[in-house]
Amino acid sequence: MIFTNDDYTVRPLKVSIGCYDFMRKYAAPHRFIEYCRRCPAYGARWGCPPHDHDWIERLSHYGGVLLLGTKITPRDKALPADAAHDLMRPVTDDLNRRLLDLERERGGVALGFAGKCTYCGETPCTRPQGLPCRHPHLVRPSLEGVGFDVELICRYLLRVPLRWSSDGLLPPYLVVVGAWFHHELCR
Ligand code: SF4
């Protein structure tokens, strides 16, 4: 399905938090790795676990976290649940671009909203062959992919509780969220 801006409304979401607090309240890598292991993307794309290093340990050295997200509300209230990927794609691409711009211009590290990696188009990912990623400058793991509890983050930091599909239909809105870990201390 192809969606245009006329098919949905967007509300930007943004919040800053100190890295120590963020880790303490929202990191649960041992719980989330179990969910990831059940996903077909596990070990099949470079943005997904297992990773070659401990992301939580690496990120814990930063001073602050800027969370950026978007709430997407489709105008059509009866879209099928499988429309989610196409609906989120342009918003996700824009969010990932902004996070990578922050990383490039100001240092730190961006975590994107991974979903289905599309940088290679229809060409299969290199990971199952053990070959390097074709676009390592673009691919980052997601918050959930390194072990953060995105449901809690959306509920308590972004103040937009996640909603789930039911009866084969999309929920009333979707949320995409990513983060930029930086060296500036924030409370
Ligand atoms: S950019 Fe290509 S090679 Fe890299 S993770 Fe995505 S699909 Fe795989």
Backbone and ligand atoms as CSV (ligand in chain L), in Angstrom:
chain,resi,resn,atom,element,x,y,z
A,1,MET,N,N,0.838,-1.195,0.000
A,1,MET,CA,C,0.000,0.000,0.000
A,1,MET,C,C,0.876,1.248,0.000
A,2,ILE,N,N,0.450,2.256,-0.703
A,2,ILE,CA,C,1.205,3.516,-0.682
A,2,ILE,C,C,0.366,4.565,0.030
A,3,PHE,N,N,0.937,5.143,1.075
A,3,PHE,CA,C,0.233,6.175,1.833
A,3,PHE,C,C,0.896,7.526,1.585
A,4,THR,N,N,0.090,8.566,1.572
A,4,THR,CA,C,0.637,9.916,1.457
A,4,THR,C,C,0.308,10.662,2.753
A,5,ASN,N,N,0.854,11.868,2.882
A,5,ASN,CA,C,0.607,12.682,4.077
A,5,ASN,C,C,-0.880,12.926,4.323
A,6,ASP,N,N,-1.670,12.833,3.258
A,6,ASP,CA,C,-3.114,13.083,3.419
A,6,ASP,C,C,-3.817,11.936,4.134
A,7,ASP,N,N,-3.143,10.792,4.223
A,7,ASP,CA,C,-3.790,9.601,4.795
A,7,ASP,C,C,-3.664,9.522,6.316
A,8,TYR,N,N,-2.847,10.385,6.908
A,8,TYR,CA,C,-2.656,10.306,8.367
A,8,TYR,C,C,-2.211,11.661,8.902
A,9,THR,N,N,-2.343,11.836,10.197
A,9,THR,CA,C,-1.777,13.020,10.848
A,9,THR,C,C,-0.616,12.561,11.729
A,10,VAL,N,N,0.308,13.467,11.971
A,10,VAL,CA,C,1.450,13.115,12.819
A,10,VAL,C,C,1.573,14.125,13.957
A,11,ARG,N,N,1.991,13.632,15.097
A,11,ARG,CA,C,2.312,14.518,16.230
A,11,ARG,C,C,3.727,14.188,16.676
A,12,PRO,N,N,4.657,15.163,16.611
A,12,PRO,CA,C,6.021,14.884,17.053
A,12,PRO,C,C,6.100,14.718,18.562
A,13,LEU,N,N,6.970,13.836,19.003
A,13,LEU,CA,C,7.172,13.563,20.429
A,13,LEU,C,C,8.644,13.774,20.743
A,14,LYS,N,N,8.921,14.377,21.902
A,14,LYS,CA,C,10.316,14.673,22.221
A,14,LYS,C,C,10.462,14.801,23.721
A,15,VAL,N,N,11.475,14.167,24.289
A,15,VAL,CA,C,11.739,14.330,25.716
A,15,VAL,C,C,13.215,14.025,25.987
A,16,SER,N,N,13.795,14.740,26.961
A,16,SER,CA,C,15.177,14.489,27.369
A,16,SER,C,C,15.198,13.894,28.764
A,17,ILE,N,N,16.180,13.047,29.013
A,17,ILE,CA,C,16.315,12.434,30.334
A,17,ILE,C,C,17.805,12.137,30.556
A,18,GLY,N,N,18.234,12.164,31.811
A,18,GLY,CA,C,19.602,11.782,32.129
A,18,GLY,C,C,19.821,10.308,31.821
A,19,CYS,N,N,21.021,9.981,31.368
A,19,CYS,CA,C,21.285,8.607,30.941
A,19,CYS,C,C,21.201,7.626,32.116
A,20,TYR,N,N,21.700,8.044,33.264
A,20,TYR,CA,C,21.681,7.146,34.422
A,20,TYR,C,C,20.235,6.756,34.776
A,21,ASP,N,N,19.370,7.760,34.818
A,21,ASP,CA,C,17.950,7.513,35.119
A,21,ASP,C,C,17.309,6.616,34.063
A,22,PHE,N,N,17.642,6.915,32.813
A,22,PHE,CA,C,17.053,6.158,31.707
A,22,PHE,C,C,17.434,4.684,31.813
A,23,MET,N,N,18.708,4.442,32.094
A,23,MET,CA,C,19.169,3.057,32.231
A,23,MET,C,C,18.460,2.358,33.393
A,24,ARG,N,N,18.400,3.072,34.494
A,24,ARG,CA,C,17.860,2.471,35.716
A,24,ARG,C,C,16.385,2.093,35.543
A,25,LYS,N,N,15.641,2.940,34.844
A,25,LYS,CA,C,14.192,2.713,34.763
A,25,LYS,C,C,13.749,1.893,33.553
A,26,TYR,N,N,14.526,1.945,32.453
A,26,TYR,CA,C,13.980,1.389,31.210
A,26,TYR,C,C,14.823,0.290,30.559
A,27,ALA,N,N,16.008,0.001,31.098
A,27,ALA,CA,C,16.824,-1.063,30.490
A,27,ALA,C,C,16.477,-2.410,31.123
A,28,ALA,N,N,16.135,-3.380,30.281
A,28,ALA,CA,C,15.826,-4.736,30.763
A,28,ALA,C,C,16.294,-5.741,29.704
A,29,PRO,N,N,17.605,-5.732,29.395
A,29,PRO,CA,C,18.081,-6.523,28.254
A,29,PRO,C,C,17.828,-8.015,28.376
A,30,HIS,N,N,17.886,-8.558,29.601
A,30,HIS,CA,C,17.718,-10.015,29.727
A,30,HIS,C,C,16.284,-10.438,29.415
A,31,ARG,N,N,15.336,-9.537,29.699
A,31,ARG,CA,C,13.938,-9.846,29.383
A,31,ARG,C,C,13.696,-9.739,27.876
A,32,PHE,N,N,14.208,-8.646,27.270
A,32,PHE,CA,C,13.855,-8.404,25.868
A,32,PHE,C,C,14.590,-9.306,24.894
A,33,ILE,N,N,15.758,-9.792,25.264
A,33,ILE,CA,C,16.476,-10.682,24.346
A,33,ILE,C,C,15.659,-11.959,24.102
A,34,GLU,N,N,14.881,-12.350,25.111
A,34,GLU,CA,C,14.052,-13.547,24.932
A,34,GLU,C,C,12.965,-13.311,23.876
A,35,TYR,N,N,12.371,-12.110,23.861
A,35,TYR,CA,C,11.382,-11.795,22.818
A,35,TYR,C,C,12.062,-11.766,21.445
A,36,CYS,N,N,13.249,-11.150,21.398
A,36,CYS,CA,C,13.956,-11.040,20.111
A,36,CYS,C,C,14.286,-12.423,19.545
A,37,ARG,N,N,14.631,-13.346,20.416
A,37,ARG,CA,C,15.009,-14.689,19.929
A,37,ARG,C,C,13.855,-15.366,19.197
A,38,ARG,N,N,12.624,-14.965,19.524
A,38,ARG,CA,C,11.455,-15.591,18.867
A,38,ARG,C,C,11.109,-14.916,17.545
A,39,CYS,N,N,11.799,-13.832,17.200
A,39,CYS,CA,C,11.465,-13.057,15.996
A,39,CYS,C,C,12.254,-13.598,14.811
A,40,PRO,N,N,11.642,-13.673,13.621
A,40,PRO,CA,C,12.377,-14.173,12.449
A,40,PRO,C,C,13.556,-13.287,12.054
A,41,ALA,N,N,13.550,-12.031,12.503
A,41,ALA,CA,C,14.668,-11.132,12.147
A,41,ALA,C,C,15.894,-11.355,13.031
A,42,TYR,N,N,15.739,-12.162,14.104
A,42,TYR,CA,C,16.876,-12.402,15.017
A,42,TYR,C,C,18.031,-13.046,14.246
A,43,GLY,N,N,19.168,-12.369,14.268
A,43,GLY,CA,C,20.346,-12.900,13.571
A,43,GLY,C,C,20.250,-12.836,12.060
A,44,ALA,N,N,19.175,-12.231,11.544
A,44,ALA,CA,C,18.967,-12.220,10.095
A,44,ALA,C,C,19.217,-10.843,9.481
A,45,ARG,N,N,19.289,-9.797,10.328
A,45,ARG,CA,C,19.593,-8.442,9.834
A,45,ARG,C,C,20.582,-7.807,10.796
A,46,TRP,N,N,21.408,-6.916,10.267
A,46,TRP,CA,C,22.488,-6.370,11.086
A,46,TRP,C,C,21.993,-5.435,12.179
A,47,GLY,N,N,20.786,-4.883,12.056
A,47,GLY,CA,C,20.268,-4.008,13.105
A,47,GLY,C,C,19.701,-4.778,14.296
A,48,CYS,N,N,19.566,-6.084,14.144
A,48,CYS,CA,C,18.900,-6.896,15.174
A,48,CYS,C,C,19.921,-7.698,15.980
A,49,PRO,N,N,19.554,-8.110,17.199
A,49,PRO,CA,C,20.444,-8.975,17.961
A,49,PRO,C,C,20.568,-10.357,17.302
A,50,PRO,N,N,21.590,-11.146,17.657
A,50,PRO,CA,C,22.606,-10.815,18.653
A,50,PRO,C,C,23.610,-9.802,18.105
A,51,HIS,N,N,24.086,-8.896,18.992
A,51,HIS,CA,C,25.046,-7.872,18.601
A,51,HIS,C,C,26.455,-8.321,18.974
A,52,ASP,N,N,27.439,-7.665,18.367
A,52,ASP,CA,C,28.829,-8.072,18.626
A,52,ASP,C,C,29.402,-7.434,19.882
A,53,HIS,N,N,28.627,-6.614,20.567
A,53,HIS,CA,C,29.088,-6.046,21.843
A,53,HIS,C,C,27.870,-5.726,22.700
A,54,ASP,N,N,28.135,-5.410,23.959
A,54,ASP,CA,C,27.062,-5.131,24.920
A,54,ASP,C,C,26.640,-3.667,24.779
A,55,TRP,N,N,25.518,-3.448,24.106
A,55,TRP,CA,C,25.061,-2.078,23.849
A,55,TRP,C,C,24.718,-1.340,25.136
A,56,ILE,N,N,24.109,-2.035,26.072
A,56,ILE,CA,C,23.688,-1.358,27.312
A,56,ILE,C,C,24.915,-0.833,28.060
A,57,GLU,N,N,25.959,-1.642,28.096
A,57,GLU,CA,C,27.190,-1.204,28.774
A,57,GLU,C,C,27.774,-0.003,28.039
A,58,ARG,N,N,27.802,-0.053,26.737
A,58,ARG,CA,C,28.357,1.044,25.926
A,58,ARG,C,C,27.566,2.337,26.126
A,59,LEU,N,N,26.255,2.226,26.116
A,59,LEU,CA,C,25.410,3.423,26.206
A,59,LEU,C,C,25.423,4.025,27.608
A,60,SER,N,N,25.718,3.210,28.608
A,60,SER,CA,C,25.663,3.694,29.989
A,60,SER,C,C,26.727,4.759,30.263
A,61,HIS,N,N,27.686,4.945,29.359
A,61,HIS,CA,C,28.736,5.948,29.573
A,61,HIS,C,C,28.333,7.336,29.092
A,62,TYR,N,N,27.164,7.457,28.476
A,62,TYR,CA,C,26.725,8.778,27.996
A,62,TYR,C,C,26.075,9.562,29.138
A,63,GLY,N,N,25.916,10.877,28.902
A,63,GLY,CA,C,25.355,11.725,29.953
A,63,GLY,C,C,23.848,11.864,29.868
A,64,GLY,N,N,23.318,11.941,28.646
A,64,GLY,CA,C,21.885,12.178,28.495
A,64,GLY,C,C,21.319,11.463,27.283
A,65,VAL,N,N,19.998,11.413,27.233
A,65,VAL,CA,C,19.288,10.737,26.146
A,65,VAL,C,C,18.189,11.668,25.642
A,66,LEU,N,N,18.192,11.902,24.349
A,66,LEU,CA,C,17.082,12.631,23.715
A,66,LEU,C,C,16.227,11.601,22.998
A,67,LEU,N,N,14.969,11.502,23.407
A,67,LEU,CA,C,14.034,10.583,22.743
A,67,LEU,C,C,13.210,11.370,21.741
A,68,LEU,N,N,13.193,10.893,20.519
A,68,LEU,CA,C,12.369,11.516,19.482
A,68,LEU,C,C,11.395,10.467,18.964
A,69,GLY,N,N,10.185,10.879,18.755
A,69,GLY,CA,C,9.200,9.929,18.246
A,69,GLY,C,C,8.126,10.638,17.453
A,70,THR,N,N,7.234,9.846,16.920
A,70,THR,CA,C,6.098,10.382,16.170
A,70,THR,C,C,4.875,9.515,16.439
A,71,LYS,N,N,3.780,10.181,16.749
A,71,LYS,CA,C,2.490,9.477,16.848
A,71,LYS,C,C,1.787,9.633,15.499
A,72,ILE,N,N,1.419,8.514,14.915
A,72,ILE,CA,C,0.800,8.511,13.578
A,72,ILE,C,C,-0.661,8.091,13.725
A,73,THR,N,N,-1.551,8.953,13.319
A,73,THR,CA,C,-2.983,8.630,13.428
A,73,THR,C,C,-3.584,8.544,12.033
A,74,PRO,N,N,-3.921,7.324,11.571
A,74,PRO,CA,C,-4.515,7.211,10.235
A,74,PRO,C,C,-5.925,7.810,10.202
A,75,ARG,N,N,-6.264,8.412,9.065
A,75,ARG,CA,C,-7.625,8.973,8.957
A,75,ARG,C,C,-8.652,7.849,8.798
A,76,ASP,N,N,-8.256,6.794,8.075
A,76,ASP,CA,C,-9.137,5.635,7.882
A,76,ASP,C,C,-9.067,4.758,9.135
A,77,LYS,N,N,-10.184,4.620,9.816
A,77,LYS,CA,C,-10.198,3.889,11.089
A,77,LYS,C,C,-10.340,2.378,10.905
A,78,ALA,N,N,-10.380,1.918,9.645
A,78,ALA,CA,C,-10.574,0.478,9.425
A,78,ALA,C,C,-9.473,-0.109,8.549
A,79,LEU,N,N,-8.230,0.383,8.724
A,79,LEU,CA,C,-7.116,-0.172,7.942
A,79,LEU,C,C,-6.708,-1.533,8.501
A,80,PRO,N,N,-6.328,-2.468,7.608
A,80,PRO,CA,C,-5.876,-3.771,8.108
A,80,PRO,C,C,-4.560,-3.652,8.873
A,81,ALA,N,N,-4.354,-4.549,9.814
A,81,ALA,CA,C,-3.161,-4.498,10.654
A,81,ALA,C,C,-1.883,-4.576,9.824
A,82,ASP,N,N,-1.931,-5.291,8.679
A,82,ASP,CA,C,-0.691,-5.424,7.905
A,82,ASP,C,C,-0.330,-4.154,7.126
A,83,ALA,N,N,-1.129,-3.093,7.278
A,83,ALA,CA,C,-0.769,-1.811,6.657
A,83,ALA,C,C,0.246,-1.045,7.502
A,84,ALA,N,N,0.537,-1.546,8.697
A,84,ALA,CA,C,1.377,-0.791,9.639
A,84,ALA,C,C,2.745,-0.446,9.040
A,85,HIS,N,N,3.380,-1.437,8.412
A,85,HIS,CA,C,4.733,-1.196,7.886
A,85,HIS,C,C,4.730,-0.052,6.864
A,86,ASP,N,N,3.811,-0.119,5.894
A,86,ASP,CA,C,3.777,0.912,4.846
A,86,ASP,C,C,3.398,2.274,5.415
A,87,LEU,N,N,2.530,2.271,6.406
A,87,LEU,CA,C,2.095,3.533,7.012
A,87,LEU,C,C,3.248,4.183,7.783
A,88,MET,N,N,4.027,3.350,8.458
A,88,MET,CA,C,5.094,3.895,9.304
A,88,MET,C,C,6.352,4.238,8.518
A,89,ARG,N,N,6.518,3.630,7.352
A,89,ARG,CA,C,7.808,3.725,6.660
A,89,ARG,C,C,8.312,5.159,6.432
A,90,PRO,N,N,7.496,6.070,5.821
A,90,PRO,CA,C,8.035,7.414,5.589
A,90,PRO,C,C,8.371,8.133,6.886
A,91,VAL,N,N,7.559,7.906,7.920
A,91,VAL,CA,C,7.797,8.548,9.217
A,91,VAL,C,C,9.072,7.988,9.842
A,92,THR,N,N,9.242,6.689,9.753
A,92,THR,CA,C,10.423,6.029,10.305
A,92,THR,C,C,11.694,6.490,9.592
A,93,ASP,N,N,11.620,6.580,8.261
A,93,ASP,CA,C,12.795,7.023,7.497
A,93,ASP,C,C,13.193,8.434,7.920
A,94,ASP,N,N,12.199,9.287,8.100
A,94,ASP,CA,C,12.485,10.671,8.499
A,94,ASP,C,C,13.094,10.706,9.908
A,95,LEU,N,N,12.523,9.926,10.814
A,95,LEU,CA,C,13.035,9.888,12.196
A,95,LEU,C,C,14.481,9.374,12.221
A,96,ASN,N,N,14.733,8.291,11.504
A,96,ASN,CA,C,16.093,7.742,11.476
A,96,ASN,C,C,17.075,8.754,10.889
A,97,ARG,N,N,16.643,9.473,9.861
A,97,ARG,CA,C,17.516,10.481,9.240
A,97,ARG,C,C,17.868,11.570,10.249
A,98,ARG,N,N,16.888,12.032,11.003
A,98,ARG,CA,C,17.143,13.098,11.981
A,98,ARG,C,C,18.084,12.618,13.087
A,99,LEU,N,N,17.897,11.378,13.531
A,99,LEU,CA,C,18.764,10.841,14.581
A,99,LEU,C,C,20.194,10.667,14.083
A,100,LEU,N,N,20.336,10.186,12.855
A,100,LEU,CA,C,21.685,10.020,12.295
A,100,LEU,C,C,22.348,11.375,12.061
A,101,ASP,N,N,21.562,12.390,11.701
A,101,ASP,CA,C,22.122,13.753,11.548
A,101,ASP,C,C,22.682,14.236,12.879
A,102,LEU,N,N,21.953,13.994,13.959
A,102,LEU,CA,C,22.440,14.400,15.288
A,102,LEU,C,C,23.752,13.699,15.604
A,103,GLU,N,N,23.795,12.407,15.351
A,103,GLU,CA,C,25.015,11.635,15.623
A,103,GLU,C,C,26.190,12.180,14.805
A,104,ARG,N,N,25.955,12.457,13.527
A,104,ARG,CA,C,27.034,12.921,12.655
A,104,ARG,C,C,27.504,14.324,13.052
A,105,GLU,N,N,26.550,15.195,13.376
A,105,GLU,CA,C,26.910,16.598,13.628
A,105,GLU,C,C,27.410,16.838,15.051
A,106,ARG,N,N,26.906,16.041,16.023
A,106,ARG,CA,C,27.215,16.368,17.419
A,106,ARG,C,C,27.812,15.206,18.215
A,107,GLY,N,N,28.102,14.096,17.533
A,107,GLY,CA,C,28.696,12.958,18.233
A,107,GLY,C,C,27.635,12.118,18.930
A,108,GLY,N,N,28.061,11.309,19.875
A,108,GLY,CA,C,27.127,10.413,20.554
A,108,GLY,C,C,26.745,9.247,19.656
A,109,VAL,N,N,25.602,8.667,19.942
A,109,VAL,CA,C,25.167,7.523,19.138
A,109,VAL,C,C,23.641,7.511,19.020
A,110,ALA,N,N,23.177,7.207,17.810
A,110,ALA,CA,C,21.731,7.151,17.540
A,110,ALA,C,C,21.252,5.709,17.581
A,111,LEU,N,N,20.092,5.504,18.169
A,111,LEU,CA,C,19.389,4.226,18.034
A,111,LEU,C,C,18.125,4.534,17.256
A,112,GLY,N,N,17.883,3.808,16.192
A,112,GLY,CA,C,16.757,4.140,15.328
A,112,GLY,C,C,15.524,3.339,15.664
A,113,PHE,N,N,14.596,3.421,14.751
A,113,PHE,CA,C,13.458,2.530,14.826
A,113,PHE,C,C,13.690,1.536,13.704
A,114,ALA,N,N,14.109,0.304,14.036
A,114,ALA,CA,C,14.582,-0.617,13.016
A,114,ALA,C,C,13.445,-1.156,12.149
A,115,GLY,N,N,12.482,-1.826,12.759
A,115,GLY,CA,C,11.446,-2.474,11.960
A,115,GLY,C,C,12.101,-3.337,10.893
A,116,LYS,N,N,11.511,-3.311,9.714
A,116,LYS,CA,C,12.062,-4.103,8.619
A,116,LYS,C,C,13.084,-3.229,7.885
A,117,CYS,N,N,14.355,-3.652,7.870
A,117,CYS,CA,C,15.397,-2.847,7.228
A,117,CYS,C,C,15.146,-2.813,5.728
A,118,THR,N,N,15.081,-1.602,5.145
A,118,THR,CA,C,14.759,-1.497,3.723
A,118,THR,C,C,15.875,-0.855,2.905
A,119,TYR,N,N,17.030,-0.639,3.532
A,119,TYR,CA,C,18.090,0.077,2.817
A,119,TYR,C,C,18.587,-0.696,1.599
A,120,CYS,N,N,18.415,-2.002,1.594
A,120,CYS,CA,C,18.860,-2.801,0.441
A,120,CYS,C,C,17.718,-3.105,-0.520
A,121,GLY,N,N,16.579,-2.508,-0.315
A,121,GLY,CA,C,15.452,-2.765,-1.220
A,121,GLY,C,C,15.059,-4.225,-1.206
A,122,GLU,N,N,14.907,-4.800,-2.394
A,122,GLU,CA,C,14.490,-6.205,-2.506
A,122,GLU,C,C,15.684,-7.179,-2.408
A,123,THR,N,N,16.892,-6.642,-2.351
A,123,THR,CA,C,18.074,-7.524,-2.265
A,123,THR,C,C,18.184,-8.081,-0.845
A,124,PRO,N,N,18.340,-9.390,-0.709
A,124,PRO,CA,C,18.384,-9.969,0.640
A,124,PRO,C,C,19.543,-9.427,1.475
A,125,CYS,N,N,19.326,-9.381,2.781
A,125,CYS,CA,C,20.356,-8.919,3.716
A,125,CYS,C,C,21.574,-9.842,3.639
A,126,THR,N,N,22.736,-9.247,3.864
A,126,THR,CA,C,23.994,-10.005,3.814
A,126,THR,C,C,24.237,-10.860,5.061
A,127,ARG,N,N,23.501,-10.574,6.135
A,127,ARG,CA,C,23.873,-11.199,7.415
A,127,ARG,C,C,23.806,-12.731,7.399
A,128,PRO,N,N,22.762,-13.327,6.817
A,128,PRO,CA,C,22.740,-14.798,6.827
A,128,PRO,C,C,23.954,-15.422,6.139
A,129,GLN,N,N,24.591,-14.661,5.222
A,129,GLN,CA,C,25.810,-15.191,4.569
A,129,GLN,C,C,27.067,-14.838,5.352
A,130,GLY,N,N,26.915,-14.124,6.462
A,130,GLY,CA,C,28.076,-13.742,7.258
A,130,GLY,C,C,28.898,-12.638,6.605
A,131,LEU,N,N,28.301,-11.905,5.662
A,131,LEU,CA,C,29.018,-10.814,4.989
A,131,LEU,C,C,28.676,-9.481,5.662
A,132,PRO,N,N,29.541,-8.468,5.540
A,132,PRO,CA,C,29.274,-7.190,6.212
A,132,PRO,C,C,28.029,-6.504,5.668
A,133,CYS,N,N,27.447,-5.651,6.503
A,133,CYS,CA,C,26.288,-4.841,6.101
A,133,CYS,C,C,26.700,-3.919,4.946
A,134,ARG,N,N,25.789,-3.721,3.983
A,134,ARG,CA,C,26.097,-2.838,2.856
A,134,ARG,C,C,25.987,-1.362,3.225
A,135,HIS,N,N,25.273,-1.054,4.299
A,135,HIS,CA,C,25.053,0.360,4.662
A,135,HIS,C,C,25.249,0.575,6.167
A,136,PRO,N,N,26.447,0.248,6.669
A,136,PRO,CA,C,26.644,0.351,8.130
A,136,PRO,C,C,26.514,1.777,8.642
A,137,HIS,N,N,26.703,2.786,7.772
A,137,HIS,CA,C,26.572,4.183,8.212
A,137,HIS,C,C,25.102,4.554,8.437
A,138,LEU,N,N,24.172,3.706,7.972
A,138,LEU,CA,C,22.743,4.001,8.129
A,138,LEU,C,C,22.049,3.105,9.152
A,139,VAL,N,N,22.553,1.895,9.320
A,139,VAL,CA,C,21.842,0.910,10.145
A,139,VAL,C,C,22.230,1.037,11.613
A,140,ARG,N,N,21.228,1.189,12.467
A,140,ARG,CA,C,21.424,1.214,13.916
A,140,ARG,C,C,20.400,0.275,14.540
A,141,PRO,N,N,20.717,-0.314,15.680
A,141,PRO,CA,C,19.696,-1.113,16.346
A,141,PRO,C,C,18.581,-0.223,16.884
A,142,SER,N,N,17.480,-0.838,17.186
A,142,SER,CA,C,16.357,-0.107,17.791
A,142,SER,C,C,16.521,-0.117,19.308
A,143,LEU,N,N,15.744,0.723,19.979
A,143,LEU,CA,C,15.744,0.726,21.449
A,143,LEU,C,C,15.401,-0.660,21.988
A,144,GLU,N,N,14.356,-1.265,21.435
A,144,GLU,CA,C,13.951,-2.583,21.937
A,144,GLU,C,C,14.989,-3.645,21.585
A,145,GLY,N,N,15.676,-3.441,20.452
A,145,GLY,CA,C,16.664,-4.420,19.996
A,145,GLY,C,C,17.915,-4.486,20.864
A,146,VAL,N,N,18.153,-3.434,21.664
A,146,VAL,CA,C,19.286,-3.525,22.599
A,146,VAL,C,C,18.799,-3.762,24.027
A,147,GLY,N,N,17.467,-3.805,24.221
A,147,GLY,CA,C,16.955,-4.209,25.537
A,147,GLY,C,C,16.252,-3.138,26.347
A,148,PHE,N,N,15.751,-2.068,25.679
A,148,PHE,CA,C,14.972,-1.078,26.425
A,148,PHE,C,C,13.477,-1.389,26.310
A,149,ASP,N,N,12.752,-1.021,27.367
A,149,ASP,CA,C,11.317,-1.282,27.426
A,149,ASP,C,C,10.570,-0.119,26.777
A,150,VAL,N,N,10.257,-0.272,25.493
A,150,VAL,CA,C,9.645,0.830,24.742
A,150,VAL,C,C,8.216,1.094,25.210
A,151,GLU,N,N,7.554,0.074,25.698
A,151,GLU,CA,C,6.191,0.293,26.197
A,151,GLU,C,C,6.219,1.263,27.391
A,152,LEU,N,N,7.148,1.035,28.306
A,152,LEU,CA,C,7.255,1.944,29.459
A,152,LEU,C,C,7.726,3.334,29.033
A,153,ILE,N,N,8.655,3.371,28.097
A,153,ILE,CA,C,9.166,4.659,27.606
A,153,ILE,C,C,8.024,5.485,27.014
A,154,CYS,N,N,7.191,4.840,26.205
A,154,CYS,CA,C,6.080,5.571,25.576
A,154,CYS,C,C,5.066,6.010,26.630
A,155,ARG,N,N,4.800,5.142,27.576
A,155,ARG,CA,C,3.770,5.469,28.573
A,155,ARG,C,C,4.233,6.583,29.518
A,156,TYR,N,N,5.454,6.461,30.047
A,156,TYR,CA,C,5.847,7.365,31.139
A,156,TYR,C,C,6.721,8.531,30.699
A,157,LEU,N,N,7.438,8.395,29.587
A,157,LEU,CA,C,8.270,9.521,29.148
A,157,LEU,C,C,7.598,10.309,28.034
A,158,LEU,N,N,7.113,9.620,27.020
A,158,LEU,CA,C,6.487,10.325,25.897
A,158,LEU,C,C,5.006,10.570,26.132
A,159,ARG,N,N,4.469,9.924,27.137
A,159,ARG,CA,C,3.061,10.122,27.535
A,159,ARG,C,C,2.078,9.734,26.420
A,160,VAL,N,N,2.444,8.716,25.662
A,160,VAL,CA,C,1.551,8.185,24.629
A,160,VAL,C,C,1.562,6.664,24.768
A,161,PRO,N,N,0.631,6.087,25.528
A,161,PRO,CA,C,0.651,4.625,25.709
A,161,PRO,C,C,0.505,3.894,24.374
A,162,LEU,N,N,1.275,2.841,24.196
A,162,LEU,CA,C,1.161,2.064,22.960
A,162,LEU,C,C,-0.202,1.392,22.891
A,163,ARG,N,N,-0.718,1.292,21.696
A,163,ARG,CA,C,-1.974,0.566,21.471
A,163,ARG,C,C,-1.687,-0.562,20.483
A,164,TRP,N,N,-2.475,-1.626,20.574
A,164,TRP,CA,C,-2.192,-2.823,19.783
A,164,TRP,C,C,-3.327,-3.105,18.813
A,165,SER,N,N,-3.010,-3.843,17.752
A,165,SER,CA,C,-4.027,-4.240,16.773
A,165,SER,C,C,-5.017,-5.201,17.406
A,166,SER,N,N,-6.254,-5.152,16.937
A,166,SER,CA,C,-7.218,-6.178,17.347
A,166,SER,C,C,-8.199,-6.397,16.206
A,167,ASP,N,N,-8.736,-7.587,16.142
A,167,ASP,CA,C,-9.672,-7.983,15.073
A,167,ASP,C,C,-9.092,-7.728,13.683
A,168,GLY,N,N,-7.776,-7.870,13.554
A,168,GLY,CA,C,-7.155,-7.718,12.239
A,168,GLY,C,C,-7.043,-6.279,11.774
A,169,LEU,N,N,-7.357,-5.322,12.653
A,169,LEU,CA,C,-7.307,-3.906,12.265
A,169,LEU,C,C,-6.193,-3.179,13.003
A,170,LEU,N,N,-5.723,-2.103,12.386
A,170,LEU,CA,C,-4.725,-1.267,13.055
A,170,LEU,C,C,-5.321,-0.645,14.307
A,171,PRO,N,N,-4.487,-0.369,15.306
A,171,PRO,CA,C,-4.983,0.400,16.461
A,171,PRO,C,C,-5.276,1.840,16.025
A,172,PRO,N,N,-5.890,2.647,16.898
A,172,PRO,CA,C,-6.237,4.022,16.488
A,172,PRO,C,C,-5.028,4.875,16.139
A,173,TYR,N,N,-3.869,4.533,16.681
A,173,TYR,CA,C,-2.637,5.253,16.296
A,173,TYR,C,C,-1.433,4.335,16.482
A,174,LEU,N,N,-0.356,4.723,15.823
A,174,LEU,CA,C,0.920,4.002,15.932
A,174,LEU,C,C,1.966,4.971,16.461
A,175,VAL,N,N,2.989,4.432,17.100
A,175,VAL,CA,C,4.060,5.276,17.638
A,175,VAL,C,C,5.401,4.715,17.166
A,176,VAL,N,N,6.245,5.587,16.614
A,176,VAL,CA,C,7.631,5.194,16.348
A,176,VAL,C,C,8.518,6.039,17.261
A,177,VAL,N,N,9.575,5.438,17.754
A,177,VAL,CA,C,10.443,6.152,18.700
A,177,VAL,C,C,11.892,5.707,18.512
A,178,GLY,N,N,12.787,6.672,18.587
A,178,GLY,CA,C,14.224,6.408,18.547
A,178,GLY,C,C,14.915,7.294,19.567
A,179,ALA,N,N,16.231,7.191,19.660
A,179,ALA,CA,C,16.933,7.939,20.708
A,179,ALA,C,C,18.317,8.354,20.240
A,180,TRP,N,N,18.762,9.455,20.796
A,180,TRP,CA,C,20.139,9.902,20.581
A,180,TRP,C,C,20.801,10.005,21.950
A,181,PHE,N,N,21.845,9.208,22.160
A,181,PHE,CA,C,22.626,9.230,23.409
A,181,PHE,C,C,23.781,10.193,23.204
A,182,HIS,N,N,23.920,11.153,24.121
A,182,HIS,CA,C,24.921,12.204,23.936
A,182,HIS,C,C,25.673,12.447,25.243
A,183,HIS,N,N,26.671,13.317,25.170
A,183,HIS,CA,C,27.546,13.520,26.331
A,183,HIS,C,C,27.067,14.611,27.280
A,184,GLU,N,N,26.051,15.379,26.870
A,184,GLU,CA,C,25.590,16.460,27.741
A,184,GLU,C,C,24.759,15.870,28.880
A,185,LEU,N,N,25.048,16.334,30.083
A,185,LEU,CA,C,24.276,15.841,31.227
A,185,LEU,C,C,22.902,16.475,31.220
A,186,CYS,N,N,21.855,15.710,31.481
A,186,CYS,CA,C,20.536,16.314,31.664
A,186,CYS,C,C,19.803,15.569,32.762
A,187,ARG,N,N,18.851,16.262,33.377
A,187,ARG,CA,C,18.115,15.687,34.506
A,187,ARG,C,C,16.754,15.213,34.048
L,1,SF4,S1,S,21.358,-2.345,5.050
L,1,SF4,FE1,FE,21.154,-4.254,3.876
L,1,SF4,S2,S,22.858,-5.514,4.596
L,1,SF4,FE2,FE,22.576,-3.897,6.139
L,1,SF4,S3,S,21.142,-4.745,7.682
L,1,SF4,FE3,FE,19.894,-3.659,6.147
L,1,SF4,S4,S,19.262,-5.251,4.677
L,1,SF4,FE4,FE,21.060,-6.059,5.851
